[in-house]
Amino acid sequence: MNGPISQTLCVPTAMKSLKILLPLVILVCIIGPVSAQSTSLDDVLAAMSLRQKVGQMFVATFYGPAINEPARLFLQGYQPGAVVFLPSNLENPNQIARLTNDIQQTLRDAGTVPAFIGVDQEGGIIAHLEQGFTRWPVPMLLTATGDAELAYSVGMAYAQEMQAVGINMNLAPVADLYTNPDNPIIGRRSFGAFSGQVAPIVAAFAQGMQSGGVLAVAKHFPGHGDTSADSHVTLPVISYDMARLSTTELVPFSALAQANVGGIMTAHIYFSALEPETGMPGSLSGAIVTDLLRDQLGYDGLIVTDALDMDAIDTVYSPAEAALMAIEAGSDWVLTGAHVSPDAQAAAIEAVVAAVESGEIDEARIDASVRRILTAKQNMGVLDAQPVDAFLAADAIDLEAHAQLISQMFAEGTAVAYGEESIPVQSGALMIYPASQPSLWNACAQGGSYQPLGISDRPTADEIAWARSAASTAEQVVVFTRNLEENAQLEELVNGLPLERTVVVALHSPEDWRYIPRPQAYIMTYSPLPAAYEPVCSVLSGQLPATGQVVINMDI
C-alpha cells in the first residue's frame, strides 16, 4: 500500500440491488489508501468519517464462495472492520485464498484499511476449514496432554493454515469449562472441566496462534459451560454469584486476558447475580462487558458480541436495536450473524451513525473502539496485509508437519481414567472392535496378541449374542466404544459383557462411562481420529505409558 490517508469524498449511490427497506444509501468513498508505515493511527482515525468509523465496529457476513453484488456494494459502502466466513463461503484453499484477496482488494479500492477475516476453526466438532486443511482433534485432547509447549505449537499450526489462505482471525479458543455434560451446545468444544488444567493450555494455544499472525477470539465470556439451554434457541440463565464465577468460569478468561488474547466474545446468557432483575443478556450488559471484563479483569483487547441472529437476541431485538445496546454496553465489535442480510447489516450501521449524530452515543465512545481495532490490526500486521498466492495456497499448508503434531497429541493425551493395574492387557484377550475400522485392528495386532471380533458400528442382535458368548470364556476383554449416548445397540453389547474383566476404550466421547457400570479399566482418547489408533494400541500392549490427564469430571 502506498501513500498516506487523504480526506474523504463520499458519493451517494442508490442501493438498488440490496433492496433496503429503509431510505438508506451506500456511500462510495473515494479515499487514499492507508499506509500503516507512514501514517500514525491517530491520523488514520482522524481522517475517517463517522460512517467509516462505525463500519469498523461491525463484523460482516455474506453467503457464497465469491462476493456477490449485494455483498460487494455493502463492503464498498460500509467498509466493515471484519468479515467472518460461513460454511457457504468455504470450499478449498485456492478458492478461499481468492476470496480473501477479493475482499481485501474491494476494501482497498473503497479507500479503507484491510479487514480482519475470520472463521470458526475450533478443532474437533466445530471446524469450518475442511477440504485441504488438517482435521484437528477436539481441544480436550490438548488439555489432556498437560503440555503448554505443544499447545503453543498447535496454535501456530492453526495459524499457518489460515495464513496460507489469507485468514487472519479465528473465533477460538472456546474457554468455556465442561462443567455440565448435559450442555446442549458446548460439550466437547471445551478444553476441559477443570479451570486449573484448562487455563494454561488455552492461553498457550491462543498465544501460539497469535504468534503465527492470526488473532485469537476466546469465547463465550463469562462462561457458557454450565448451561442446560442453547443460546441459539433461547436465553440461558446462570445464577452463580461472583465467588463461584471467580474461582471457576472466569479463570480461563483471566489467563487469556493476561496472555493478551486479541479478542473475547461475550455470551448471550443472563447472569442473574450480575444483572439482578433485568433479564439482560451478558452480551448487551454494561455490568458484564464493561464493569466485569473491561474494568475488573483489566482486559484491554477487543470485545465482540456473539452473533446477534441467535434466538436469545433476535426474538427480542432487531439487529439495529441489539447493535446499539451492545455498543452502549462497551463492545468494540458487533457480529450481526449468518442470517442477517446486507440490508439489515447496513440498517444496523446507520442506526449507530444516527445515534451518534443525535448525541445518544458520544463519538468519543466510537473513537475508543476504533482506536482499539486499528491497534489490533497494526499489531497483527493487517494494515500492511499483502495478497496471498491463491494458486499455491493448497501447497502452502503443511499437512505433514501438522499430522505429526496430532500424533504427539494422542501419544501424550491418551488417558487411563482408572484400572491402571489391568494394563497392559493379557495376551490372547478378546478384542471387540468396529469392523469398519480395520486400521484399528491392524494397529493393535502389531503390538499385541488378541482374539479379534469385528462388529458393525451399530451391532445387530446376532453380533451382540456372539460377543457375549465369546466374552463369557475370555480371561480379559477389550471393547472399543464410540459415543454410547447415540448408539443404543453398542451400549447393549457392552453392558452384556463381563465388565469386571473388561477394558473399555472410549474412542469418541469420553462420557461413555456414564452409560455402563464400572468396568475393569477405562481408557479415553477424547477424539475419534485414526491418529489415535497406534497410541492407544501401544498403551494397551504396555509399549507406551498412558500419560494423559483426565479432563472431565467423573464424579458427576
C-alpha positions in Angstrom: 0.0 0.0 0.0 1.4 3.4 -1.0 0.6 6.9 0.1 -0.9 8.4 3.2 -4.6 8.6 4.0 -6.4 11.5 2.4 -9.6 13.3 3.3 -12.8 11.5 2.5 -15.0 12.3 -0.5 -18.2 10.3 -0.4 -20.5 9.9 -3.3 -24.1 8.6 -2.6 -25.3 5.9 -4.8 -28.6 4.1 -4.6 -28.6 0.6 -3.1 -30.7 -0.9 -5.8 -29.5 -4.5 -5.6 -29.8 -4.6 -1.8 -33.5 -3.6 -1.8 -33.1 -1.7 1.5 -36.3 -1.3 3.3 -35.2 2.0 4.8 -34.3 5.0 2.7 -30.6 4.3 3.0 -27.8 4.9 0.6 -24.4 3.4 0.1 -21.6 5.9 0.4 -19.0 5.0 -2.1 -16.0 6.8 -0.6 -13.0 7.9 -2.7 -10.1 8.0 -0.3 -6.4 7.5 -0.5 -5.2 4.1 0.8 -3.9 3.9 4.4 -0.2 3.2 4.9 0.5 1.9 8.4 4.2 2.6 7.9 3.8 6.3 7.0 0.7 7.3 8.9 0.0 7.2 12.7 -3.1 5.5 13.9 -4.3 8.9 15.3 -4.0 10.3 11.8 -5.9 7.4 10.3 -8.6 7.7 12.8 -8.9 11.5 12.4 -9.2 11.1 8.6 -12.2 8.7 8.9 -15.7 9.8 8.5 -18.2 8.9 11.2 -19.7 6.2 9.0 -16.3 4.7 8.3 -15.6 4.6 12.0 -18.9 2.9 12.8 -18.3 0.4 9.9 -15.0 -0.6 11.6 -17.1 -1.8 14.6 -19.1 -4.3 12.6 -18.2 -7.9 11.7 -19.9 -8.7 8.4 -21.1 -11.9 6.8 -22.4 -12.9 3.4 -23.3 -16.1 1.5 -21.4 -17.9 -1.2 -17.9 -18.8 -2.4 -17.5 -15.5 -4.1 -18.5 -11.9 -3.4 -22.0 -11.4 -4.9 -23.2 -7.9 -5.9 -25.1 -7.0 -2.7 -22.1 -8.1 -0.6 -19.7 -6.1 -2.8 -21.8 -3.0 -2.5 -22.0 -3.4 1.2 -18.3 -3.8 1.5 -17.6 -0.8 -0.6 -20.2 1.4 1.1 -20.0 0.4 4.8 -16.4 -0.9 5.0 -16.7 -3.3 7.9 -13.8 -3.8 10.2 -14.0 -7.6 9.9 -15.7 -10.3 7.9 -16.4 -13.8 9.3 -16.8 -16.7 6.8 -19.7 -19.0 6.9 -19.5 -22.6 5.7 -21.1 -21.5 2.4 -18.1 -19.3 1.8 -15.6 -22.1 2.1 -14.7 -24.8 -0.5 -10.9 -25.4 -0.7 -7.7 -23.5 0.0 -7.3 -22.0 -3.5 -10.9 -20.7 -3.6 -10.7 -19.3 -0.1 -7.4 -17.5 -0.9 -9.1 -15.9 -4.0 -12.0 -14.8 -1.8 -9.8 -13.3 0.9 -7.8 -11.4 -1.7 -11.0 -10.1 -3.3 -12.4 -8.9 0.0 -9.2 -7.0 0.9 -8.9 -5.5 -2.6 -12.5 -4.4 -2.5 -11.9 -2.6 0.7 -8.6 -1.1 -0.6 -10.4 0.1 -3.7 -13.1 1.7 -1.4 -10.3 3.6 0.4 -10.4 1.9 3.8 -8.0 -0.2 5.8 -7.8 -4.0 5.3 -10.2 -6.2 7.4 -9.8 -8.9 9.9 -11.1 -12.0 8.0 -12.2 -14.7 10.4 -13.5 -18.2 10.7 -14.8 -20.7 13.3 -11.9 -23.2 13.4 -12.1 -24.6 16.9 -11.0 -28.1 16.1 -13.0 -31.3 16.5 -16.7 -30.7 16.4 -16.6 -27.1 15.0 -14.1 -26.9 12.1 -15.3 -24.9 9.1 -12.0 -25.3 7.2 -12.2 -28.8 5.8 -11.2 -29.8 2.3 -7.4 -29.3 2.0 -6.9 -28.5 5.7 -5.9 -30.5 8.8 -8.7 -32.2 10.7 -7.8 -31.4 14.3 -8.9 -33.4 17.3 -11.2 -31.9 19.9 -9.4 -29.3 22.3 -9.9 -31.6 25.3 -7.1 -33.8 23.9 -4.7 -30.9 24.0 -5.6 -30.2 27.7 -5.1 -33.9 28.5 -1.5 -33.7 27.4 -0.8 -31.0 30.0 1.8 -29.8 27.6 1.7 -26.0 27.2 4.6 -26.0 24.7 2.6 -28.4 22.5 -0.5 -26.2 22.8 1.6 -23.3 21.6 2.9 -25.3 18.6 -0.6 -26.4 17.8 -1.9 -22.8 17.9 0.9 -21.8 15.5 -0.1 -24.7 13.2 -3.7 -23.5 13.1 -2.4 -20.0 12.2 -0.1 -21.4 9.4 -3.0 -23.0 7.7 -5.2 -19.9 8.0 -2.5 -17.5 6.9 -1.9 -19.6 3.8 -5.4 -18.6 2.6 -5.5 -15.0 3.9 -7.5 -15.6 7.1 -6.1 -13.6 10.0 -8.7 -14.2 12.8 -10.1 -17.3 14.4 -13.2 -17.3 16.6 -11.4 -19.7 19.0 -10.5 -20.9 21.5 -13.6 -21.9 23.5 -12.7 -21.0 27.0 -16.0 -22.3 28.5 -15.5 -25.1 31.0 -17.0 -28.6 30.6 -18.8 -28.4 33.9 -22.2 -29.6 32.7 -22.1 -32.8 30.5 -25.7 -32.2 29.5 -24.9 -28.8 28.0 -26.5 -28.9 24.5 -24.1 -26.6 22.8 -20.6 -26.6 24.4 -19.7 -30.1 25.4 -16.6 -31.4 23.7 -15.9 -28.0 22.1 -14.5 -27.2 25.6 -10.9 -27.6 26.6 -12.0 -29.5 29.8 -13.8 -29.3 33.1 -11.1 -28.1 35.5 -10.0 -24.5 35.4 -6.5 -25.2 36.6 -5.9 -27.6 33.8 -7.6 -25.6 31.1 -6.2 -22.1 31.8 -2.5 -22.6 30.9 -3.3 -24.7 27.8 -6.0 -22.4 26.4 -3.7 -19.4 26.9 -0.7 -21.1 25.3 -2.8 -22.2 22.3 -4.1 -18.6 21.8 -0.5 -17.2 22.1 0.7 -19.7 19.6 -2.0 -18.7 17.1 -1.3 -15.0 17.5 2.4 -15.5 17.1 1.6 -17.0 13.8 -0.3 -13.9 12.7 -3.9 -14.9 13.5 -5.9 -13.0 16.1 -7.5 -15.3 18.6 -11.0 -14.6 19.9 -11.8 -16.5 23.1 -15.4 -17.3 23.8 -18.1 -17.1 25.4 -17.5 -14.7 28.4 -18.2 -15.0 31.3 -18.8 -18.7 30.6 -21.3 -20.8 28.6 -20.2 -24.2 30.1 -22.7 -24.8 32.8 -26.0 -24.2 31.0 -28.7 -26.6 30.1 -30.0 -24.4 27.3 -28.6 -23.4 23.9 -28.4 -19.6 23.3 -29.0 -20.3 19.6 -32.6 -21.2 20.7 -33.3 -19.4 23.9 -31.8 -17.2 26.6 -29.9 -19.5 29.1 -29.9 -18.4 32.8 -26.9 -18.8 35.2 -27.4 -17.9 38.8 -23.9 -18.3 40.2 -22.5 -15.5 42.3 -19.2 -13.8 41.8 -17.4 -16.1 44.2 -18.2 -19.1 42.1 -17.5 -17.3 38.8 -14.2 -16.0 40.1 -12.9 -19.4 41.1 -14.3 -21.4 38.2 -15.7 -19.9 35.0 -13.6 -16.7 34.9 -10.2 -18.5 35.5 -9.5 -19.4 31.8 -10.7 -15.9 30.6 -8.5 -14.2 33.2 -5.5 -16.3 32.0 -6.3 -15.4 28.4 -6.6 -11.7 29.3 -3.2 -11.8 31.0 -1.8 -13.6 27.9 -3.0 -10.7 25.7 -5.6 -12.6 23.7 -6.7 -10.4 20.9 -10.4 -10.7 21.4 -13.0 -12.0 23.8 -16.6 -12.9 22.6 -19.4 -12.3 25.1 -22.2 -14.8 25.7 -25.9 -14.4 25.2 -26.6 -15.6 28.7 -28.5 -13.9 31.6 -26.3 -13.9 34.7 -28.9 -13.1 37.4 -26.4 -12.3 40.1 -24.7 -9.7 38.0 -27.8 -8.2 36.4 -30.5 -8.5 39.1 -34.0 -8.5 37.7 -33.1 -7.0 34.3 -33.0 -10.2 32.2 -30.3 -8.6 30.1 -28.1 -10.9 28.1 -24.4 -10.7 29.1 -23.5 -9.6 25.5 -25.7 -6.5 25.9 -24.9 -5.8 29.6 -22.6 -3.0 30.7 -22.3 -4.8 34.0 -20.6 -7.7 32.3 -18.9 -6.1 29.2 -17.5 -3.0 30.9 -17.7 -3.5 34.7 -16.6 -7.1 34.8 -14.5 -7.8 31.7 -13.0 -4.4 31.0 -12.7 -3.0 34.5 -12.4 -5.9 37.0 -10.4 -8.2 34.7 -8.5 -5.3 33.2 -8.9 -6.6 29.7 -8.0 -4.1 27.0 -8.3 -6.2 23.9 -11.3 -6.4 21.5 -14.7 -7.3 22.9 -17.0 -8.8 20.3 -20.6 -10.0 20.7 -21.7 -13.4 19.8 -23.9 -13.4 16.7 -26.9 -11.2 17.1 -29.1 -13.5 14.9 -29.2 -16.1 17.7 -32.7 -16.6 19.2 -31.6 -15.4 22.6 -31.3 -12.0 21.0 -33.2 -11.8 17.7 -36.5 -12.9 19.2 -36.4 -9.8 21.3 -34.4 -7.2 19.5 -33.8 -6.2 15.8 -30.2 -6.2 14.6 -30.1 -2.4 14.9 -31.5 -2.4 18.4 -29.1 -5.1 19.6 -26.1 -3.3 17.9 -26.9 -0.1 19.7 -27.2 -1.9 23.1 -24.0 -3.8 22.5 -22.0 -0.7 21.8 -23.5 1.2 24.7 -22.6 -1.8 26.9 -19.0 -1.4 25.8 -18.4 -3.9 22.9 -15.9 -3.0 20.2 -17.3 -5.3 17.5 -20.8 -6.2 16.6 -21.2 -9.6 15.0 -24.6 -9.4 13.2 -24.6 -13.1 12.2 -25.1 -15.5 9.4 -28.9 -14.9 8.9 -28.7 -11.1 8.8 -28.9 -9.8 5.2 -26.6 -7.0 3.9 -29.5 -4.5 4.0 -30.2 -5.4 7.7 -26.4 -5.1 8.4 -26.5 -1.7 6.7 -29.5 -0.6 8.7 -27.7 -1.5 12.0 -24.7 0.6 11.0 -27.0 3.5 10.0 -28.8 3.2 13.4 -25.5 3.6 15.2 -24.4 6.6 13.0 -27.8 8.2 13.7 -27.4 7.6 17.5 -24.0 9.4 17.4 -25.3 12.3 15.3 -28.2 12.8 17.7 -26.0 12.7 20.7 -27.4 9.4 22.1 -23.9 7.9 21.8 -20.8 10.1 22.3 -18.4 10.0 19.3 -15.6 9.6 21.7 -17.1 6.2 22.6 -16.9 5.2 18.9 -13.3 6.5 18.7 -12.2 4.4 21.6 -13.3 1.2 20.0 -12.0 2.1 16.5 -8.6 3.0 18.0 -8.5 -0.4 19.7 -9.5 -2.1 16.4 -6.8 -0.2 14.4 -4.2 -1.0 17.1 -5.0 -4.7 16.8 -4.8 -4.5 13.0 -1.4 -2.8 13.3 -0.1 -5.3 15.9 -1.2 -8.3 13.8 0.1 -6.9 10.5 -3.3 -6.5 9.0 -2.8 -2.8 8.0 0.0 -3.9 5.7 -1.5 -7.2 4.6 -0.5 -8.4 1.2 -2.4 -10.7 -1.1 -1.7 -14.4 -0.7 -0.8 -16.7 -3.6 -4.1 -18.2 -4.4 -2.6 -20.6 -7.0 -0.2 -22.2 -4.4 -2.4 -21.8 -1.3 -3.1 -25.6 -1.0 0.6 -26.4 -1.3 1.5 -23.9 1.4 -0.5 -25.8 4.1 1.9 -28.1 5.9 -0.4 -31.1 6.4 2.5 -33.5 7.1 4.0 -31.5 9.9 0.6 -30.9 11.4 -0.2 -34.7 11.3 2.9 -35.2 13.4 1.6 -32.8 16.0 -1.7 -34.7 16.1 0.2 -38.0 16.7 2.0 -36.3 19.5 -1.3 -35.1 21.0 -2.6 -38.6 21.1 0.6 -40.1 22.4 0.7 -37.6 25.3 -3.1 -37.2 25.8 -4.5 -40.8 25.8 -5.6 -41.4 29.4 -6.3 -44.3 31.7 -9.1 -43.0 33.9 -8.9 -46.0 36.2 -7.8 -49.6 36.2 -4.1 -48.9 35.5 -3.3 -52.2 37.2 -5.1 -54.0 34.4 -2.8 -52.5 31.7 -1.1 -54.0 29.7 -3.9 -56.4 28.8 -3.3 -60.1 28.8 -2.0 -62.0 25.8 -4.9 -63.6 23.9 -7.5 -61.2 25.3 -10.7 -60.9 23.3 -10.7 -57.6 21.3 -14.1 -56.4 20.2 -13.6 -53.6 17.6 -15.5 -51.8 14.9 -15.1 -53.8 11.7 -15.5 -50.6 9.7 -12.1 -49.6 11.1 -9.6 -52.3 10.1 -6.7 -50.0 10.6 -7.6 -50.0 14.3 -7.3 -53.8 14.4 -4.1 -53.7 12.4 -2.5 -51.2 14.8 -3.3 -53.3 17.8 -2.3 -56.6 16.2 1.2 -55.2 15.5 1.9 -54.8 19.2 -0.1 -57.5 20.9 -1.7 -60.9 20.6 -5.5 -60.8 20.7 -8.5 -62.8 19.7 -10.3 -60.5 17.2 -14.1 -59.9 16.9 -15.2 -57.3 14.5 -18.7 -55.9 14.8 -20.8 -53.4 13.0 -20.8 -49.8 14.2 -24.4 -50.5 15.3 -24.2 -54.2 16.2 -27.1 -56.5 15.3 -28.8 -58.8 17.8 -26.7 -61.7 16.4 -23.5 -59.8 16.8 -24.4 -58.9 20.4 -25.1 -62.6 21.1 -21.7 -63.6 19.5 -19.8 -61.0 21.6 -21.4 -62.1 24.8 -20.7 -65.8 24.1 -17.1 -65.1 23.2 -16.6 -62.9 26.2 -18.0 -65.5 28.6 -14.9 -67.7 28.2 -12.3 -65.0 27.8 -9.9 -64.2 30.6 -10.0 -60.5 29.6 -11.9 -58.4 27.1 -11.1 -55.2 25.3 -14.0 -53.3 23.7 -13.9 -50.0 21.8 -16.9 -47.7 22.2 -17.9 -44.7 20.1 -20.4 -42.3 21.7 -22.8 -44.6 23.5 -25.2 -41.8 24.1 -26.2 -42.1 20.4 -25.7 -45.9 20.0 -28.2 -48.0 22.0 -27.1 -51.2 20.2 -23.5 -50.8 21.2 -24.5 -49.8 24.7 -26.5 -53.1 25.0 -23.5 -55.1 23.7 -21.1 -53.5 26.2 -23.5 -53.9 29.2 -23.8 -57.6 28.3 -20.0 -58.2 28.8 -18.3 -59.4 32.0 -17.3 -55.8 32.9 -15.2 -56.9 35.9 -12.7 -58.2 33.4 -13.4 -55.8 30.5 -11.2 -52.9 29.5 -13.4 -50.2 27.8 -11.7 -47.8 25.4 -13.7 -44.7 24.6 -12.7 -43.7 21.1 -15.1 -40.9 20.7 -16.9 -39.3 23.6 -15.0 -39.6 27.0 -18.5 -39.6 28.6 -19.2 -43.3 27.6 -18.6 -44.2 31.2 -22.0 -42.7 32.1 -23.8 -45.4 30.2 -22.2 -48.5 31.7 -21.4 -49.9 35.2 -17.7 -49.5 36.2 -15.5 -51.8 34.0 -12.1 -53.3 34.9 -10.4 -50.3 33.3 -11.5 -47.2 31.3 -9.3 -45.5 28.7 -10.1 -42.3 26.8 -8.6 -41.0 23.5 -11.0 -37.9 23.6 -11.2 -37.8 19.8 -12.1 -40.5 17.2 -9.4 -39.7 14.6 -7.4 -42.6 13.2 -4.3 -41.0 14.5 -5.5 -42.2 17.9 -5.2 -45.9 17.0 -1.5 -46.5 17.2 -1.0 -44.7 20.5 -4.0 -46.3 22.2 -2.9 -49.8 21.0 0.6 -49.1 22.3 -1.0 -48.2 25.7 -3.0 -51.5 25.7 0.1 -53.5 24.9 2.3 -51.7 27.5 4.6 -50.2 24.9 3.6 -46.7 25.7 2.8 -45.2 29.1 -0.6 -43.5 29.4 0.5 -40.0 30.5 -2.8 -38.3 29.6 -4.8 -36.4 32.2 -8.5 -36.9 33.0 -10.0 -33.6 32.0 -13.7 -34.4 32.6 -15.5 -34.7 35.9 -16.1 -38.4 36.5 -17.7 -37.8 39.9 -20.9 -36.3 38.5 
